[in-house]
Amino acid sequence: MQKYTNAALYNVDLEGKDCGEFDGEHPTLVFRTKMEKDVYIAVPFTTYTKERWEKSKKHMCCRVKSTGSIAKIDKVQIITVNKIRNRWRENGKLLIPSKEDIETIIAKVIAYYQASLLMGLHDYVSVNREFELFMQEFDDAVVGDNISKNSSISIDFSNSEFIRLIFDSCMVRQLSIQELYDISNNAFGRQNYKIFFSGKNVSIDVMLTSKRALTLKDNYDILNVTEG
C-alpha cells in the first residue's frame, strides 16, 4: 500500500512569503518525480472565482472544473515528502480532479517550463553576445597591445591616485555587477579598483598602484606623443 497517492490532492504548506494567497496550507496536486521517490512536483490549487481567474489566466494557469478550482501553474514548486500532509477533503470526501483536468494541468506545466527554459536560453545567448561586444571594447581601450582612443570606453588620467574608465551603462545593460567584478579582477587584480554608477554612466576607478594602470598610462602617453 502506498503512503502517498501519485497525482492526488494533498494538504501542503508551500510557505509562501510574498503572496498571502499561499501563506499556509492549500490543496496541492502532487506528482512524484521519476528518479526520487521522496521528491514531488507540487501544483497548488486555489478556489475559483471570476476575479481570481481573470488575473490567473494571464499567467498560464488553468481552470479545474471538476474541483471548482484554479491550478496555479505559475506557483509550481519542487517539494520533499515531509511537506505533504493529509489528503485534501471537502465536505468529508476526498477531492479528486478528473482525468481530463489532470491531463490539462500536465500540458500546462510542460508548456510553462518549456517557455521558461527557452527564455533562459535566449537570455543566455543575448547576455553572452553583449559580454563579447563589451570585452572587445574593453580590450581595445585597456588590455590589448594596440590600445585605441576610438573605443567607446573613455579614460580620465586627471587624478594623481587613480585612472577612471567611463562608459555608457547601455553597454552592460544585461550584465550583472558580478561580470564587471570578474572583468576588473582579471584586468587589474582585486582591491585595486572601485565601480561606480552615476546616471547613464558606469565608472571604474583603478588605483595607480595597479601595474595595469601604470602600463596603460604609459601607453596612452606614448600614443599622445605619436599622434602629436
Secondary structure, DSSP 8 states (H G I E B T S, - for coil): --SS-TTEEEEEE---SS-GGGSSEEEEEEEE-SS-TTEEEEEEEEE--HHHHHHHGGGT-EEETTTTEEE-GGG-EEEEGGGEEEE-EETTEE----HHHHHHHHHHHHHHHHHHHHHHHHHHHHHHHHHHHHHHHHIIIIISSS--TTSSSEEE--SSSEEEEEEEGGGGTT--HHHHHHHHHHHH-TTSEEEEEETTEEEEEEETTSHHHHHHHHHHHHHHHHH-
